Amino acid sequence: MLYYILTIIFLIVLGLIINILNIRKCSDDYNFIVEYNERFSKLLDSLFKKNKYSNKDYEWLVSNSDKIQYILGDTGIISYKDIHGFYPNYQIIINFMNEVLSLASTGFLDTELEKINWCHNAFLRKMGILDEYRKNEIKKLLNPFYDLTCGIKVILGIPLDILHSIGLISSNNLTKIKRNIIFKILGGIISLLTFLSTIMSIILGWNEFVELIKNILNIA
């Protein structure tokens, strides 16, 4: 029974560590969006007012456009239609940064205010999502049952991580699977059963608990 209890404690501590790391990553992503938004606004302000820009800021924005697009996730992707055609899964930051200088040089930047608003709205929306997530996670941080569930999800996710490491599952698909409601429910059910079995084994004793399970399952 001691090993069983130690396993539960290990899973709780594992879940606690994972949650702390998730909160830290959430804060890092939030701060990165704030920095990107500031540099993005500074670049546009210079282009609109002076038709000049800082090479350093522009290069930083372009080199980090894939990173910010990944952090934004679905918030940074839209589908829209104009006179030129239909654009599904349009990555607003990457596409805008690819054309911002050509738009400025040809004098058409002021005609793309809608796309600029898309970018700013994506930043603000994702910041709101991350801030809300961070607050909720901090509140649940010292909840042992929640930490236990997270620890079990980590164990359940190991086969998926292995498949991802060898290239059989993409990063996007890995994230989607782990965020899937079925995966979350499975983790919750296993966590509940683990918690209840631990309590029962402590109350009844391990041998009595095993006998109870055998009787419930009609095992001789």
Buried (B, 14 or more C-beta within 10 A) or exposed (E): EEEBEEEBBEBBBBBBBBBBEBBEEBEEBBEBBEEBBEBBBBBBEBBEEEEEBEEEBBEBBBEBBEEBBBBBEEBBBBEEEEEEEEEEEBBBBBBBBEEBBEBBEEEEBEEBEEBBEBBBBBBEEBBEBBEEBBEEBEEEBEBBBBBBBBBBBBEBBEEBEEBBEEEEBEEEEBEEBBEEEEBEEBBBEBBBEBBEBBEBBEEEEBEEBEEEEEEEEEEE
